[in-house]
Amino acid sequence: MLSEITLGIIGTGQLGCAMAQGLLMGGLPGSNLWLANRSGTTVTLEGGAAVTQTTDLAALGAACDVVLLAVPPAVVPALSLDLSDRLVLSVVAGLTLDGMRHATGAHRVIRAMSSPAAERRLAYTPWVAGGAVTARDRALATGIFGAIGATDEIAEEAHIDDFTALTGPVPGFVAYFADSMIRHATAQGIPEEIATRAIRQLFLASGEMLKEGPTPARQVQEMVDYAGTTAAGLTHLRRGEFDAALSEALLAATEKARTI
């Protein structure tokens, strides 16, 4: 399906470039991809020789069937777009479906949140559709977002803000947890280089093991039931304030997404 459309991405910051690269790796022909930014900076992408790059948003809108907004939230009010007959996707934090309609004139709008992991086709991209979106539009969104990782259509628009906090900041909260473990290891006298290598490998292996099989909750419980060394630590975490602290941090990030 990707070969049947021309896609334009407005915004070539970290997320826009990551999604562009992931889409090229996921099967979108370079000749079917347009990129636009205000500065005129040329973006280098693997396999992107045929990609059209421009500062002319009107030309991009005229050439593309689907337009993806990937600009910073502060840039949205300055956009001058007429995409009334286009399918418009957005990964702009805090930009609502109503805001998308106002900014672009489009009726068929889909709001999503992805992550820089799209560059490696490892993103999770949930999305919610506006009322005018068609079955074909939904199929296109699934194909586009599925090319850069995993994706789901969700029912509640407000949950996009939750996912902005939960899965948007890759590695974000996961990196903080890893860094905390590294700092613990170095406090025990383990050289930082070795601690960093060990924890990087731990998270790589954990990601692979969590990808399939039992749920994370089940895997935790299995370790607790085993009653070994890890069980002692996990039981301590359960009795402490870790869950509450993490929830508060995620709520703070979600509130920022709603007020940005």
SULPEWO-V196416 format. One record per residue. N is the residue number from 1. PHI is phi as a letter, one per 40 degrees, with the letter a starting at -180 (none if undefined). PSI is psi as a letter, one per 40 degrees, with the letter a starting at -180 (* if undefined). OMEGA is omega in radians with two decimals (NA if undefined). Layout:
BEGIN
n: [N:N]
phi: [PHI:PHI]
psi: [PSI:PSI]
omega: [OMEGA:OMEGA]
END
This chain:
BEGIN
n: [1:2:3:4:5:6:7:8:9:10:11:12:13:14:15:16:17:18:19:20:21:22:23:24:25:26:27:28:29:30:31:32:33:34:35:36:37:38:39:40:41:42:43:44:45:46:47:48:49:50:51:52:53:54:55:56:57:58:59:60:61:62:63:64:65:66:67:68:69:70:71:72:73:74:75:76:77:78:79:80:81:82:83:84:85:86:87:88:89:90:91:92:93:94:95:96:97:98:99:100:101:102:103:104:105:106:107:108:109:110:111:112:113:114:115:116:117:118:119:120:121:122:123:124:125:126:127:128:129:130:131:132:133:134:135:136:137:138:139:140:141:142:143:144:145:146:147:148:149:150:151:152:153:154:155:156:157:158:159:160:161:162:163:164:165:166:167:168:169:170:171:172:173:174:175:176:177:178:179:180:181:182:183:184:185:186:187:188:189:190:191:192:193:194:195:196:197:198:199:200:201:202:203:204:205:206:207:208:209:210:211:212:213:214:215:216:217:218:219:220:221:222:223:224:225:226:227:228:229:230:231:232:233:234:235:236:237:238:239:240:241:242:243:244:245:246:247:248:249:250:251:252:253:254:255:256:257:258:259:260]
phi: [none:c:c:c:b:b:b:b:b:c:h:b:c:d:c:c:c:c:c:c:c:c:c:c:c:c:h:c:c:d:c:b:b:b:b:b:a:c:c:g:c:c:c:c:b:c:g:b:c:c:c:c:b:a:b:c:c:c:c:c:c:c:c:b:c:b:b:b:c:b:c:c:d:c:c:d:c:c:c:b:b:b:b:c:b:b:c:b:b:a:b:c:d:g:c:c:d:c:c:c:c:c:c:b:g:c:c:c:b:b:b:b:a:b:a:c:c:d:d:b:g:b:c:b:b:c:a:b:b:c:c:c:c:c:c:c:d:c:c:c:c:c:c:c:c:c:c:b:i:c:a:a:c:b:c:b:c:d:c:c:c:c:c:d:c:c:b:c:c:c:c:f:c:c:c:c:c:c:c:c:c:c:c:c:c:c:c:c:g:c:d:d:c:c:c:c:c:c:c:d:c:d:c:c:c:c:c:c:c:c:c:b:g:d:c:d:c:c:c:c:c:c:c:c:c:c:g:c:c:c:d:c:c:c:c:c:c:c:c:c:b:d:d:c:c:c:c:c:c:c:c:c:c:c:c:c:c:c:b:c]
psi: [d:d:e:e:i:h:h:h:h:h:h:f:a:d:d:d:d:d:d:d:d:d:d:d:d:e:e:h:i:d:e:e:h:i:h:h:i:d:d:e:h:h:h:h:i:h:e:f:d:e:h:h:h:i:e:g:d:d:d:d:d:d:d:i:d:h:h:h:h:f:i:i:d:e:d:d:d:e:h:g:i:g:f:d:f:i:h:h:i:h:f:h:h:e:h:i:d:d:d:d:d:d:d:e:e:i:d:g:i:h:h:i:h:a:i:e:e:d:d:e:f:e:i:h:g:i:i:h:i:i:d:e:h:i:d:d:d:d:d:d:d:d:d:d:d:d:e:e:a:i:i:i:h:i:d:h:d:d:e:d:d:d:d:d:d:d:e:d:g:h:e:b:d:d:d:d:d:d:d:d:d:d:d:d:d:d:d:e:e:h:h:d:d:d:d:d:d:d:d:d:d:d:d:d:d:d:d:d:d:e:d:i:a:i:i:d:d:d:d:d:d:d:d:d:d:d:f:a:d:d:d:d:d:d:d:d:d:d:e:a:e:d:d:d:d:d:d:d:d:d:d:d:d:d:d:d:d:e:e:*]
omega: [-3.13:-3.13:-3.08:-3.06:2.94:-3.04:3.07:3.08:3.09:-3.08:-3.10:2.97:-3.06:-3.07:3.13:3.13:3.14:3.14:3.10:3.14:3.13:3.13:3.09:3.13:-3.10:3.02:3.09:3.11:3.13:3.14:3.14:-3.08:3.02:3.04:3.13:2.96:-3.07:-3.03:-3.07:3.12:3.11:-3.12:3.10:-3.12:3.06:-3.10:-3.04:-3.08:-3.07:-3.12:3.08:3.13:-2.99:2.95:-3.06:-3.10:3.12:3.12:3.10:-3.13:-3.14:-3.03:-2.94:3.07:-3.08:3.13:3.13:3.08:3.14:-3.11:3.01:-3.11:-3.09:-3.10:-3.01:-3.11:-3.10:3.13:3.07:-3.00:2.97:-3.08:-3.01:-3.10:-3.11:2.92:-3.11:3.06:3.10:2.96:3.13:-3.12:3.06:-3.12:-3.06:3.05:3.10:3.11:3.09:3.13:-3.12:-3.05:-3.00:-3.05:-3.10:3.05:-3.11:-3.03:3.10:3.13:-3.09:2.95:3.13:-3.13:3.10:3.07:3.07:-3.14:3.14:-3.12:-3.12:-3.10:2.88:-3.04:3.01:-3.13:3.12:-3.03:3.00:-3.01:-3.09:-3.09:-3.08:3.08:3.12:3.09:3.12:3.12:3.10:3.14:3.13:3.12:-3.12:-3.09:3.09:3.13:-3.11:3.12:3.10:-3.09:3.06:2.89:3.13:-3.01:-3.03:3.14:-3.11:-3.11:3.03:3.09:3.07:-3.14:3.03:3.10:-3.01:-2.98:3.13:-3.04:3.11:-0.03:2.97:-3.07:3.11:3.11:3.11:3.12:3.11:3.13:3.09:3.12:3.10:3.12:3.07:-3.10:-3.13:3.08:3.09:3.10:3.11:3.13:-3.05:-3.12:-3.14:3.12:-3.13:3.13:-3.12:-3.09:3.02:-3.13:3.10:-3.10:3.06:-3.14:-3.13:3.11:3.12:-3.11:3.13:-3.04:-3.11:3.08:-3.09:3.08:3.06:3.14:-3.13:3.13:3.07:-3.09:3.11:3.11:3.10:-3.13:3.13:3.04:3.09:-3.10:-3.14:3.12:3.14:3.13:-3.14:3.11:3.09:3.11:-3.13:-3.10:-3.08:-3.04:-3.07:-3.09:-3.12:-3.13:3.13:3.12:3.12:3.12:3.13:3.09:3.10:3.11:3.12:3.13:3.08:3.12:-3.10:-3.07:-3.04:NA]
END
